[in-house]
Amino acid sequence: MNPRFLKYSEINEKNFNKTSIERAHTLTVDKLYETEKHVAYAVRDPFKGTEHVVIYKSEKEPPLDWTCDCKWYTTRTINTGKYCAHILAVHLKRKQ
């Protein structure tokens, strides 16, 4: 499966919060699993000691094809169409 990743230039063009982009660079990303329709990643914040799960769902339309279990995503993405720092981290570190 090939998830739909944003390029770095697209992240800047969509006016994501600069703080979220900077924070995304500090997070670590590991792939958890991949199926025919989903890819899951563990995103860890070494400074806060937190971990979130980011999932790509190929059957969904953007921006809902990427989901995160964090509070920001669940309360803001549907209204803003923007991703949280955890999802941005997966996009920025996709070569792993």
C-alpha positions as a printed NumPy array, in Angstrom:
array([[  0.   ,   0.   ,   0.   ],
       [  1.16 ,   3.524,  -0.729],
       [ -0.249,   6.088,   1.715],
       [ -0.967,   9.581,   0.404],
       [  1.853,  11.659,   1.872],
       [  2.076,  15.44 ,   1.753],
       [  5.317,  16.906,   0.448],
       [  7.151,  19.387,   2.663],
       [  6.171,  22.196,   0.26 ],
       [  2.49 ,  21.215,   0.563],
       [  2.722,  21.352,   4.352],
       [  3.978,  24.937,   4.089],
       [  1.407,  25.891,   1.426],
       [ -1.537,  24.644,   3.515],
       [ -0.539,  27.03 ,   6.284],
       [ -0.104,  24.48 ,   9.026],
       [  0.844,  26.079,  12.316],
       [  4.623,  26.638,  12.354],
       [  4.735,  25.43 ,  15.954],
       [  3.144,  22.128,  14.881],
       [  5.692,  21.73 ,  12.075],
       [  8.597,  22.452,  14.433],
       [  7.211,  20.02 ,  17.   ],
       [  6.726,  17.347,  14.314],
       [ 10.46 ,  17.432,  13.63 ],
       [ 11.188,  16.465,  17.273],
       [  8.891,  13.415,  17.288],
       [  9.967,   9.856,  16.505],
       [  7.982,   7.656,  14.137],
       [  7.864,   3.866,  13.858],
       [  5.617,   1.804,  11.603],
       [  3.42 ,  -0.544,  13.639],
       [  1.658,  -2.532,  10.919],
       [  0.371,  -2.456,   7.354],
       [ -2.675,  -4.139,   5.793],
       [ -4.322,  -3.788,   2.395],
       [ -6.296,  -0.723,   3.546],
       [ -4.47 ,   0.665,   6.611],
       [ -1.007,   1.638,   7.795],
       [ -0.419,   2.445,  11.472],
       [  2.445,   4.39 ,  13.016],
       [  3.542,   4.97 ,  16.611],
       [  4.537,   8.599,  17.145],
       [  6.497,   9.327,  20.321],
       [  7.346,  12.614,  21.972],
       [ 10.662,  12.085,  23.799],
       [ 10.259,  15.324,  25.76 ],
       [  6.72 ,  14.714,  27.048],
       [  7.006,  10.928,  27.23 ],
       [  3.756,  10.463,  25.287],
       [  2.849,   8.175,  22.422],
       [  0.043,   8.422,  19.876],
       [ -1.133,   6.131,  17.103],
       [ -1.54 ,   7.601,  13.61 ],
       [ -3.445,   5.543,  11.042],
       [ -3.756,   6.003,   7.286],
       [ -7.082,   4.689,   5.943],
       [ -7.048,   4.304,   2.157],
       [-10.844,   4.114,   1.885],
       [-11.378,   7.614,   3.381],
       [-11.169,  10.982,   1.635],
       [ -8.687,  13.712,   2.694],
       [ -8.307,  15.062,   5.318],
       [-10.013,  12.135,   7.072],
       [ -7.749,   9.517,   5.478],
       [ -5.219,  10.237,   8.263],
       [ -6.344,   9.875,  11.881],
       [ -4.661,  10.314,  15.246],
       [ -5.825,   9.412,  18.728],
       [ -4.747,  12.761,  20.224],
       [ -7.21 ,  15.298,  21.614],
       [ -6.193,  18.043,  19.138],
       [ -6.966,  15.872,  16.13 ],
       [-10.336,  14.701,  17.413],
       [-11.496,  18.236,  18.225],
       [ -9.941,  20.331,  15.449],
       [ -9.209,  18.471,  12.196],
       [-12.8  ,  18.09 ,  11.056],
       [-13.35 ,  21.854,  11.407],
       [ -9.976,  23.052,  10.093],
       [ -8.911,  20.324,   7.652],
       [ -5.421,  20.537,   9.165],
       [ -3.408,  17.79 ,  10.763],
       [ -1.893,  17.558,  14.229],
       [  1.881,  17.477,  14.816],
       [  1.747,  13.669,  15.098],
       [  0.358,  13.235,  11.58 ],
       [  2.758,  15.877,  10.26 ],
       [  5.641,  13.907,  11.809],
       [  4.647,  10.826,   9.806],
       [  4.552,  12.907,   6.614],
       [  7.926,  14.515,   7.316],
       [  9.635,  11.239,   8.309],
       [  8.003,   8.926,   5.756],
       [ 11.293,   7.5  ,   4.482],
       [ 11.577,   5.24 ,   7.537]])
